[in-house]
Each structure stands twice: as structure tokens, then as C-alpha cells.
Amino acid sequence: MAPPQTTTGLLPRDLPETPFVGLFTIEVHPERRADFLTAMEKAMAHSAREPGVSSFMLLADRDDPNRFTAVDVYRDRASYEAHLSSPQTPWLIQALDGCLKGPPQGSFHYRLAEKEDFL
């Protein structure tokens, strides 16, 4: 079977500054999973209204339902920094006290491509 036809030049060779994408792994104590989800629901409801928040997803690991990945997409770095200064951020930190096995582990990424780029 031949590989699919590809179009060259769609992936940027220089790293674009926008959007600003964060991926975070969060491990939760099993007995606090419901508390974690309740707190995340409330915080995400506020985040959804922030002008610089492009999208977010909260994913549960298929092998460990108490391990989550948060995918946060902000319009730019300034939007991420504004999110950190929003009222729900300190509220969420306090609400998650005792829920997490440790601090979330994460990193920030450059968006290079998504499905729509190839359609």
C-alpha cells in the first residue's frame, strides 16, 4: 500500500508564538476524585468566559482514571498570564488542596498543525 499523498510546506519552519498551549498531567487521590471533578467543573465554567481562552480539554487516562491531562489553549502568552491572575485560579488552588498526589506536571508548546490544516 502506498503512503498517502502529502503536501509540503504546511508545517511552519519557524515556531509561531500563538497560540500558547499548555499540557498538564494531574494525579488525583482516588478518594478525592469526585472533589477534583467538582472543583474543575466550577473553574472551567469561569475559564470558558475568559476572552483569551481559545479552548481547553480535561482528559482522563484510560489506564488510570485518577490521572488527568489538561490541554489549555490560550490566544497568546498574555492571555495565559491573565488567566493566572483571574479569581478562579487561586480559588481552584485552594479547592484542590488535598486532592492532588503532587503538583501538576506540565509544559508549554507551539501549535504546528491540526487536522483542518490538511483539509
Protein Blocks (a to p, Z undefined) as FASTA:
>chain_A
ZZddddehkacfbdcfbdcdddddddddfklmmmmmmmmmmmmmmmmmpmklmbdcdddd
fklmkbccdddddfblmlmmmmmmpmklmmmmmmmgokagbdcdddddddfbdfklmZZ
